[in-house]
Amino acid sequence: MPKVVGIGGVFFRAADPAALAAWYEKHLGIDDLHKAVWRQEAGTTIFGPFSESTDYFGRPEQQWMINFRVDDLDGFITALEASGITVETRAEWDSEVGRFARIHDPEGNPIELWEPTGG
């Protein structure tokens, strides 16, 4: 049976798409789609619907949250905070699968950073 083999893109609305793409490129290293196709490293991806009543994403009207795998969460936190970006961590987010941190892009979309256990 044919199956999906990966995520081909993540698309969402933005008030200022060019500025938001530039922010993602500058702070997260994700290529602006108008310049290049971002090539990510192979690895674990979790696809998980949550209950519609979850408060895990923040605002009740927030329908999605993207999670990016990172290779050095502490280094990322340091760099983001140096750029004036608020980073939230909570001990209860960390588990046997790894460590997590949360930021928001300039339009308020939540972004989870995940350093998987074992690198």
N, CA, C and O of each residue as an XYZ file, in Angstrom:
476
protein
N       0.834     -1.178      0.000
C       0.000      0.000      0.000
C       0.882      1.247      0.000
O       1.842      1.309      0.768
N       0.589      2.227     -0.827
C       1.350      3.472     -0.816
C       1.205      4.180      0.532
O       0.192      4.025      1.215
N       2.215      4.951      0.905
C       2.143      5.685      2.168
C       2.838      7.029      2.028
O       3.663      7.223      1.136
N       2.506      7.934      2.896
C       3.172      9.225      2.965
C       4.576      8.979      3.495
O       4.751      8.172      4.408
N       5.586      9.657      2.943
C       6.968      9.427      3.362
C       7.604     10.637      4.053
O       8.776     10.592      4.425
N       6.851     11.697      4.221
C       7.380     12.857      4.921
C       6.480     14.061      4.718
O       5.503     14.008      3.971
N       6.817     15.129      5.383
C       6.070     16.378      5.240
C       6.681     17.154      4.093
O       7.885     17.413      4.083
N       5.863     17.525      3.132
C       6.342     18.247      1.957
C       6.302     19.748      2.107
O       6.934     20.464      1.330
N       5.575     20.237      3.086
C       5.502     21.675      3.311
C       4.580     21.992      4.466
O       3.720     21.190      4.831
N       4.763     23.150      5.028
C       3.866     23.673      6.052
C       3.465     25.057      5.571
O       4.322     25.921      5.381
N       2.189     25.273      5.375
C       1.698     26.522      4.813
C       0.698     27.144      5.770
O      -0.143     26.448      6.339
N       0.788     28.446      5.945
C      -0.125     29.138      6.844
C      -0.247     30.589      6.430
O       0.615     31.127      5.735
N      -1.315     31.210      6.859
C      -1.562     32.615      6.538
C      -0.702     33.512      7.417
O      -0.370     33.159      8.549
N      -0.346     34.675      6.884
C       0.420     35.657      7.642
C       0.012     37.054      7.199
O      -0.298     37.277      6.029
N       0.014     37.979      8.126
C      -0.301     39.365      7.794
C       0.781     39.957      6.895
O       0.487     40.744      5.995
N       2.031     39.574      7.143
C       3.159     40.071      6.341
C       4.056     38.878      6.006
O       5.060     38.653      6.683
N       3.705     38.112      4.967
C       4.443     36.893      4.637
C       5.938     37.110      4.414
O       6.743     36.292      4.860
N       6.330     38.187      3.738
C       7.758     38.420      3.465
C       8.532     38.667      4.757
O       9.622     38.125      4.941
N       7.977     39.480      5.648
C       8.653     39.766      6.917
C       8.728     38.513      7.779
O       9.743     38.265      8.429
N       7.661     37.724      7.786
C       7.657     36.510      8.595
C       8.652     35.484      8.048
O       9.350     34.828      8.821
N       8.722     35.341      6.728
C       9.702     34.433      6.121
C      11.119     34.871      6.472
O      11.976     34.033      6.750
N      11.371     36.178      6.460
C      12.697     36.697      6.822
C      13.015     36.403      8.281
O      14.160     36.087      8.604
N      12.033     36.499      9.168
C      12.233     36.200     10.596
C      12.615     34.728     10.781
O      13.556     34.412     11.509
N      11.875     33.829     10.113
C      12.185     32.396     10.215
C      13.583     32.096      9.675
O      14.300     31.262     10.227
N      13.962     32.771      8.609
C      15.290     32.563      8.042
C      16.371     33.071      8.998
O      17.361     32.380      9.238
N      16.188     34.261      9.537
C      17.192     34.862     10.416
C      17.350     34.108     11.730
O      18.475     33.840     12.151
N      16.249     33.761     12.384
C      16.318     33.211     13.739
C      16.306     31.694     13.813
O      16.788     31.121     14.790
N      15.758     31.030     12.787
C      15.669     29.571     12.834
C      16.441     28.890     11.709
O      16.567     27.666     11.697
N      16.960     29.674     10.763
C      17.757     29.096      9.691
C      16.946     28.370      8.635
O      17.478     27.528      7.912
N      15.654     28.690      8.538
C      14.789     28.059      7.550
C      14.768     28.945      6.312
O      14.376     30.110      6.382
N      15.190     28.394      5.183
C      15.259     29.171      3.951
C      13.919     29.775      3.577
O      12.886     29.111      3.652
N      13.940     31.034      3.173
C      12.764     31.720      2.650
C      12.319     30.981      1.397
O      13.120     30.786      0.482
N      11.072     30.572      1.339
C      10.599     29.752      0.215
C      10.725     30.458     -1.124
O      10.711     29.799     -2.163
N      10.847     31.778     -1.129
C      10.996     32.500     -2.390
C      12.450     32.493     -2.870
O      12.731     32.895     -4.000
N      13.360     32.044     -2.027
C      14.777     31.986     -2.385
C      15.244     30.560     -2.655
O      16.010     30.318     -3.588
N      14.785     29.628     -1.846
C      15.263     28.248     -1.951
C      14.287     27.313     -1.245
O      13.456     27.757     -0.452
N      14.388     26.038     -1.532
C      13.621     25.025     -0.821
C      14.468     24.564      0.370
O      15.607     24.130      0.199
N      13.916     24.660      1.548
C      14.616     24.267      2.772
C      14.789     22.756      2.796
O      13.818     22.009      2.681
N      16.014     22.319      2.944
C      16.307     20.889      3.043
C      16.598     20.572      4.497
O      17.582     21.043      5.068
N      15.726     19.763      5.088
C      15.913     19.399      6.481
C      16.623     18.066      6.595
O      16.655     17.272      5.654
N      17.185     17.839      7.753
C      17.848     16.564      8.005
C      16.801     15.490      8.258
O      15.743     15.764      8.826
N      17.099     14.271      7.836
C      16.202     13.154      8.103
C      16.169     12.898      9.603
O      17.166     13.088     10.299
N      15.047     12.477     10.075
C      14.931     12.178     11.495
C      13.479     11.972     11.886
O      12.585     11.902     11.043
N      13.279     11.880     13.161
C      11.969     11.613     13.721
C      11.021     12.782     13.505
O      11.394     13.941     13.687
N       9.796     12.467     13.114
C       8.731     13.457     13.009
C       7.507     12.893     13.714
O       7.145     11.734     13.516
N       6.880     13.710     14.528
C       5.656     13.302     15.213
C       4.495     14.029     14.564
O       4.534     15.251     14.417
N       3.482     13.310     14.179
C       2.259     13.881     13.641
C       1.174     13.532     14.636
O       0.774     12.372     14.726
N       0.686     14.511     15.388
C      -0.225     14.184     16.471
C      -1.344     15.169     16.692
O      -1.115     16.267     17.199
N      -2.557     14.790     16.318
C      -3.701     15.619     16.679
C      -3.875     15.647     18.197
O      -3.667     14.642     18.878
N      -4.257     16.802     18.709
C      -4.536     16.983     20.129
C      -6.034     17.206     20.298
O      -6.728     17.517     19.330
N      -6.527     17.052     21.495
C      -7.916     17.351     21.808
C      -8.204     18.813     21.493
O      -7.344     19.671     21.694
N      -9.398     19.102     21.004
C      -9.743     20.484     20.687
C      -9.766     21.379     21.915
O      -9.763     22.602     21.780
N      -9.788     20.801     23.104
C      -9.815     21.599     24.330
C      -8.423     21.768     24.954
O      -8.311     22.301     26.058
N      -7.368     21.328     24.271
C      -6.021     21.434     24.838
C      -5.619     22.888     25.048
O      -6.020     23.771     24.290
N      -4.824     23.125     26.083
C      -4.250     24.456     26.278
C      -2.755     24.429     25.960
O      -2.044     25.399     26.221
N      -2.282     23.320     25.400
C      -0.856     23.138     25.118
C      -0.327     24.148     24.099
O       0.837     24.541     24.171
N      -1.160     24.570     23.162
C      -0.727     25.504     22.114
C      -0.801     26.957     22.545
O      -0.213     27.823     21.897
N      -1.508     27.237     23.622
C      -1.684     28.621     24.045
C      -3.099     29.082     23.779
O      -4.043     28.550     24.363
N      -3.262     30.057     22.912
C      -4.575     30.656     22.630
C      -5.586     29.598     22.178
O      -5.247     28.726     21.379
N      -6.808     29.664     22.674
C      -7.823     28.673     22.284
C      -8.087     28.636     20.776
O      -8.418     27.579     20.240
N      -7.946     29.773     20.085
C      -8.205     29.798     18.638
C      -7.025     29.282     17.813
O      -7.124     29.162     16.592
N      -5.917     28.980     18.477
C      -4.734     28.483     17.772
C      -4.988     27.046     17.322
O      -5.187     26.159     18.152
N      -4.982     26.820     16.021
C      -5.310     25.503     15.481
C      -4.097     24.602     15.264
O      -4.252     23.396     15.071
N      -2.908     25.164     15.291
C      -1.722     24.360     15.002
C      -0.527     24.901     15.774
O      -0.533     26.040     16.241
N       0.473     24.082     15.895
C       1.767     24.490     16.418
C       2.813     23.639     15.712
O       2.674     22.419     15.624
N       3.845     24.276     15.216
C       4.909     23.521     14.562
C       5.997     23.216     15.584
O       6.256     24.002     16.496
N       6.616     22.075     15.413
C       7.692     21.626     16.289
C       8.906     21.387     15.404
O       8.848     20.612     14.450
N      10.011     22.063     15.728
C      11.249     21.875     14.980
C      12.248     21.100     15.825
O      12.465     21.413     16.996
N      12.860     20.071     15.210
C      13.951     19.330     15.837
C      15.194     20.202     15.809
O      15.498     20.807     14.780
N      15.915     20.279     16.914
C      17.156     21.044     16.978
C      18.278     20.159     17.508
O      18.031     19.173     18.203
N      19.515     20.524     17.169
C      20.649     19.706     17.604
C      21.313     20.232     18.872
O      22.156     19.545     19.449
N      20.953     21.436     19.318
C      21.569     22.034     20.500
C      20.576     23.014     21.111
O      20.628     24.210     20.827
N      19.676     22.514     21.944
C      18.622     23.360     22.501
C      19.199     24.499     23.335
O      18.734     25.634     23.231
N      20.197     24.213     24.154
C      20.790     25.268     24.980
C      21.401     26.364     24.114
O      21.238     27.549     24.408
N      22.097     25.982     23.057
C      22.682     26.955     22.145
C      21.619     27.784     21.449
O      21.783     28.992     21.273
N      20.533     27.140     21.053
C      19.424     27.843     20.413
C      18.805     28.857     21.364
O      18.543     29.999     20.985
N      18.573     28.428     22.607
C      17.979     29.323     23.605
C      18.857     30.552     23.801
O      18.358     31.676     23.832
N      20.158     30.341     23.931
C      21.091     31.452     24.120
C      21.025     32.430     22.947
O      20.955     33.641     23.151
N      21.045     31.904     21.717
C      21.020     32.760     20.527
C      19.694     33.511     20.399
O      19.681     34.696     20.064
N      18.593     32.833     20.661
C      17.288     33.475     20.551
C      17.134     34.589     21.593
O      16.672     35.685     21.277
N      17.524     34.296     22.826
C      17.427     35.312     23.878
C      18.338     36.499     23.588
O      17.985     37.637     23.896
N      19.499     36.249     23.002
C      20.407     37.338     22.626
C      19.785     38.231     21.553
O      20.139     39.403     21.431
N      18.853     37.668     20.775
C      18.151     38.433     19.746
C      16.879     39.077     20.288
O      16.115     39.680     19.534
N      16.653     38.951     21.583
C      15.480     39.560     22.196
C      14.213     38.733     22.108
O      13.124     39.252     22.350
N      14.332     37.457     21.767
C      13.169     36.578     21.652
C      12.960     35.856     22.973
O      13.884     35.242     23.508
N      11.750     35.933     23.494
C      11.406     35.268     24.742
C      11.324     33.767     24.507
O      10.664     33.313     23.572
N      11.990     33.007     25.350
C      11.989     31.548     25.266
C      11.406     31.002     26.567
O      11.833     31.387     27.656
N      10.441     30.116     26.449
C       9.836     29.500     27.621
C      10.244     28.037     27.694
O      10.214     27.322     26.693
N      10.619     27.605     28.874
C      10.880     26.189     29.135
C      10.090     25.800     30.375
O       9.832     26.629     31.247
N       9.714     24.549     30.442
C       9.030     24.014     31.614
C       9.520     22.592     31.835
O       9.610     21.799     30.897
N       9.830     22.287     33.060
C      10.325     20.938     33.382
C       9.327     19.870     32.963
O       9.728     18.787     32.536
N       8.023     20.158     33.080
C       7.017     19.139     32.748
C       6.926     18.860     31.250
O       6.338     17.854     30.854
N       7.494     19.724     30.408
C       7.521     19.450     28.972
C       8.577     18.410     28.619
O       8.420     17.676     27.643
N       9.642     18.341     29.395
C      10.741     17.412     29.110
C      10.348     15.998     29.525
O       9.647     15.798     30.517
N      10.810     15.026     28.751
C      10.462     13.635     29.035
C      11.542     12.721     28.477
O      12.618     13.176     28.091
N      11.247     11.448     28.438
C      12.199     10.471     27.913
C      12.459     10.674     26.423
O      13.450     10.156     25.908
N      11.603     11.409     25.716
C      11.818     11.645     24.287
C      12.695     12.856     24.015
O      13.157     13.044     22.890
N      12.930     13.683     25.035
C      13.811     14.825     24.848
C      13.422     16.045     25.653
O      12.602     15.988     26.569
N      14.044     17.158     25.275
C      13.838     18.447     25.946
C      13.145     19.408     24.982
O      13.324     19.328     23.767
N      12.352     20.318     25.549
C      11.533     21.211     24.748
C      11.645     22.655     25.215
O      11.916     22.928     26.384
N      11.433     23.563     24.289
C      11.333     24.989     24.583
C      10.271     25.559     23.657
O       9.932     24.952     22.642
N       9.750     26.719     24.008
C       8.688     27.329     23.222
C       9.022     28.788     22.954
O       9.476     29.515     23.838
N       8.786     29.197     21.714
C       8.879     30.604     21.330
C       7.629     30.935     20.523
O       6.824     30.053     20.225
N       7.470     32.207     20.173
C       6.390     32.631     19.283
C       6.996     33.497     18.192
O       7.892     34.302     18.447
N       6.497     33.325     16.971
C       6.978     34.180     15.891
C       6.344     35.569     16.033
O       5.480     35.756     16.890
N       6.749     36.541     15.219
C       6.224     37.907     15.370
C       4.706     38.029     15.208
O       4.130     39.037     15.616
N       4.052     37.029     14.624
C       2.603     37.083     14.473
C       1.884     36.259     15.538
O       0.673     36.051     15.458
N       2.645     35.788     16.549
C       2.048     35.087     17.678
C       1.881     33.598     17.526
O       1.303     32.954     18.402
N       2.374     33.021     16.428
C       2.264     31.573     16.238
C       3.247     30.854     17.148
O       4.425     31.208     17.180
N       2.785     29.845     17.894
C       3.692     29.106     18.762
C       4.626     28.207     17.959
O       4.228     27.617     16.954
N       5.867     28.113     18.415
C       6.872     27.251     17.802
C       7.520     26.474     18.926
O       8.024     27.054     19.888
N       7.505     25.164     18.802
C       8.147     24.316     19.799
C       9.495     23.865     19.235
O       9.594     23.451     18.080
N      10.511     23.952     20.058
C      11.849     23.454     19.706
C      12.085     22.198     20.516
O      11.836     22.161     21.721
N      12.569     21.170     19.838
C      12.719     19.851     20.469
C      14.099     19.310     20.199
O      14.503     19.159     19.046
N      14.831     19.014     21.276
C      16.108     18.313     21.160
C      15.847     16.869     21.594
O      15.750     16.585     22.788
N      15.733     15.951     20.614
C      15.446     14.562     20.955
C      16.537     13.946     21.828
O      17.713     14.295     21.720
N      16.132     13.046     22.672
C      17.085     12.293     23.486
C      18.011     11.516     22.583
O      17.562     10.893     21.620
N      19.263     11.541     22.869
C      20.237     10.813     22.067
C      20.702     11.546     20.837
O      21.378     10.953     19.996
N      20.364     12.829     20.693
C      20.867     13.647     19.595
C      20.103     13.585     18.352
O      20.458     14.244     17.375
